[in-house]
Amino acid sequence: MSTKEIDTLKIIQDVIEKRMKQHRAGSLLKLSTRQVRRLCGRVRREGQRPPARTPRPALQSPAPVRAAGQSARYRSHNLSGLWPDIGQ
């Protein structure tokens, strides 16, 4: 655990034990009061571990509506009336 993490944990413990206000802790840690509240909750739940950042879950791309071959057939069939040379 680095010295910065130890200092952060001490400040968060002070907030939990009501020896320091959230806005003061936020200014010392350069965080918003909301982030301080979240860190306090995490320390309460998980204990004395350093308040490490957790990665966000990876975003998944949406499933395709049609298979690749179907969409090409769909386009050529529906657009053939507009342009006679499409789909050839």
N, C-alpha and C positions, 0 to 999 in steps of 0.2 A: 504494500500500500504506500503510495507516494505521500509526501508531506502535504501536498494540496488536498488529497483525499482525506487525510487525517484532520486537517483544519476544517474542511467542509463538514465532516462527521461531527466534530466538536460543536460547530455552530448550529447544526441541525438538532443535536442533543439539547443545546441551550434553548432552542425554540420549543422543543417537545416538553421540556421541563419548565417552561414559561419564565425563563430567566432572560429571554431576548424576544423582541417583537419580530414578526414575520417581515415587515418592511425593512427593518434594520439588517436582518440576515440577508435579505435580498440585495440590499445595497453593498454589503460586504462581499457577497458571492457573485455580484453582478448578474443576478437572476431576478425574475419577476416574483411577486408574492405568490402567484399561482404555482410557479415552479417550486418555490420553497414548500408550499403546502403538499405538493406531490412528493417531494423528497422526504418530508416528515412522515407521510403515510407509508412510504416504502421502507423507511428505517424502522417504523413501528412494526410492520409486517415481517420484514426479513431480518431484523436485528442489526448487529454491529458491522455487517459487511459493508464495504465501500459502496456508496451510491453510484454504481456504474450505469452507463446508458444501456438500454436494451434495444436491439435492432428492431426496426419495424418489419412486419411480415412482408414478403415480396408480393408485389401486385401481379396478378395473373391477367393475361390478356383474355378478352371475351372469346367464347367459342365461336367458330365461324358458323354462319347461318346455313350455308350450303357447302357441300364438298366442292373442291376446285373444278372438277369436270362438269358438275351440274351448273355452276354459275356461268361458265363459258357457253354451254348449250342454251341456258336461259337467255343470256344476252343476245346471242345470234338469232334465236328464234323470235324474240320479241322485237328486235330492232330490224329484222329483215324487211318488214313492211315499210319502214322509213327510208332505208338505204338498201337498194337491191344487191350491192356488191359486198355487204357485210356478211361475215361467216363463211366466206368462200376460201 
